[in-house]
Amino acid sequence: MRDAYAAHEALVAPARRHAEFWRLLAGAGVVALLTVGLGILYRTGLEALFQVVPALRVDLTRSDTAPTLLLMLYSFGLVIVAVVVAARTIHGRDPLSLVGPLPLALRQFGRVVGVLLLVHLALMLLPPYGGGGETQVVSNLDPRLWLMLLPLSLGGILLQTGSEELLFRGYLQQTLAARFDARWIWMGVPAVLFGIGHYQPGVAGANAPVIVAWAICFGLAAADLTARAGTLGPALALHMINNTGALLFVSVKGEMSGLSLATLPHGLDEVEKLTPWLVLDFAFLLVGWLAARLAIRR
């Protein structure tokens, strides 16, 4: 019987040359230190720019306005730089080997994006968004401004999702798979770390564990797609379509709402009101993952 994850070897093979566990720890340290250090430089540079041009000043602690959310999304490019440096210096890897064969990755990305757009359009016609259900969203950005910002917004989301896929399904998953055969390790550890990164009790309150659970499920789905496809293309497509919907179309009121057309009338910490939407997010993830699997079948 054909191994469903046979294509994963194309990603793992380059990591086998330097698969010592100390290299993974050292590489993770390099990623963490570089990300923090470059982040400080990024913020310092912005503060210096605001001093020179006060009219550009924004509150960098917020993400509920278009400028601040764009600045935050583009800052994820620093994570890409950090991962590239760690892969090159600690493991001697060509950073593109983390992505897989580029032409194949692009084809798979496009195929999955096309399928997911159709799936999400169909789901959006059902309640609570449409199909006779009560629409519980309120207007946020002016549509004309939203369209003007759309290229920048999509570029920022591509950087943000791309950096996370490169780190979790690229660097961590592949390096662990080169060292350990057990799938629960190379799939599960990055997924759990990805989930922990989404833990925000100060923002989400009692909903925080549910959001972490969703993120872990997403990490497992993305790991599965990566192992089946042999590239990061499908996982990136799933991630980008999910975040585009959550950040550009209907976002939760408050944090991360600066670029969305509409918002829900309640925050992440309102358990009863947000529960139906969290259930919907799990449904979107399940259907999207299955549709992406069909899209990449050979």
Long-range contacts (C-beta under 8 A, 24 or more apart in sequence): 4-227, 4-228, 5-183, 5-227, 5-228, 7-227, 7-228, 7-229, 7-230, 8-177, 8-226, 8-227, 8-228, 8-230, 9-230, 10-100, 10-101, 10-230, 10-231, 11-97, 11-98, 11-100, 11-170, 11-174, 11-177, 11-226, 11-230, 11-231, 12-174, 12-177, 12-178, 14-93, 14-94, 14-97, 14-174, 15-91, 15-93, 15-174, 15-175, 15-177, 15-178, 16-178, 17-91, 17-92, 18-90, 18-91, 18-92, 18-93, 19-175, 19-178, 19-179, 20-179, 21-179, 23-90, 23-91, 23-175, 24-172, 24-175, 24-176, 24-179, 26-90, 27-86, 27-87, 27-90, 27-91, 27-171, 27-175, 28-86, 28-172, 30-82, 30-85, 30-86, 30-89, 30-90, 31-79, 31-82, 31-83, 31-86, 31-167, 31-171, 32-82, 34-78, 34-81, 34-82, 34-85, 34-86, 35-78, 35-79, 35-82, 38-78, 38-81, 38-82, 39-75, 39-78, 42-75, 42-78, 46-71, 63-255, 63-256, 63-257, 63-258, 64-254, 64-255, 64-256, 64-257, 64-258, 65-258, 66-141, 66-145, 66-149, 66-258, 66-259, 67-258, 68-258, 69-156, 69-247, 69-256, 69-257, 69-258, 69-259, 70-149, 70-152, 70-153, 70-156, 70-258, 70-259, 73-153, 73-156, 73-157, 73-159, 73-160, 74-155, 74-156, 74-159, 76-156, 76-159, 76-160, 76-162, 76-163, 76-164, 77-159, 77-163, 79-163, 79-164, 79-166, 79-167, 80-159, 80-162, 80-163, 80-166, 83-163, 83-166, 83-167, 83-170, 83-171, 86-171, 87-171, 91-175, 98-166, 98-170, 98-171, 98-174, 98-232, 99-166, 99-170, 99-231, 99-232, 99-233, 100-229, 100-230, 100-231, 100-232, 100-233, 101-230, 101-231, 104-230, 104-231, 104-233, 105-231, 105-232, 105-233, 106-233, 107-233, 108-229, 108-231, 108-233, 108-234, 108-237, 108-295, 108-296, 109-233, 109-234, 109-236, 109-237, 110-237, 111-295, 111-296, 112-225, 112-233, 112-234, 112-237, 112-238, 112-291, 112-292, 112-295, 112-296, 113-237, 113-240, 113-241, 114-295, 115-291, 115-292, 115-294, 115-295, 116-237, 116-238, 116-241, 116-288, 116-291, 116-292, 117-241, 119-287, 119-288, 119-291, 120-241, 120-245, 120-284, 120-288, 123-283, 123-284, 123-287, 128-276, 128-277, 128-280, 129-250, 136-264, 136-265, 137-250, 137-262, 137-263, 137-264, 137-265, 138-262, 138-263, 138-264, 138-265, 139-261, 139-262, 140-251, 140-257, 140-260, 140-261, 140-262, 140-263, 141-259, 141-260, 141-261, 143-261, 146-248, 146-259, 146-261, 149-259, 150-248, 153-247, 153-248, 153-259, 154-244, 154-248, 157-240, 157-243, 157-244, 157-247, 157-248, 158-240, 160-243, 161-236, 161-239, 161-240, 161-243, 162-236, 164-194, 164-239, 165-222, 165-232, 165-235, 165-236, 165-239, 166-232, 168-193, 168-194, 168-219, 168-222, 169-222, 169-223, 169-226, 169-232, 169-235, 170-232, 173-223, 173-226, 186-223, 187-220, 187-223, 187-224, 187-227, 188-220, 190-219, 190-223, 191-216, 191-217, 191-218, 191-219, 191-220, 191-222, 191-223, 192-216, 192-219, 194-218, 194-219, 195-219, 200-268, 203-254, 203-255, 203-268, 203-269, 204-268, 204-269, 205-268, 205-269, 205-270, 205-271, 206-269, 206-271, 207-268, 207-269, 207-270, 207-271, 207-274, 207-278, 210-278, 211-268, 211-278, 214-278, 214-281, 214-282, 214-285, 217-282, 217-285, 218-242, 218-285, 221-285, 221-288, 221-289, 224-289, 224-293, 225-289, 225-292, 225-293, 225-296, 228-293, 228-296, 229-296, 234-292, 234-295, 234-296, 237-292, 238-288, 238-289, 238-292, 241-288, 242-284, 242-285, 242-288, 245-284, 252-277
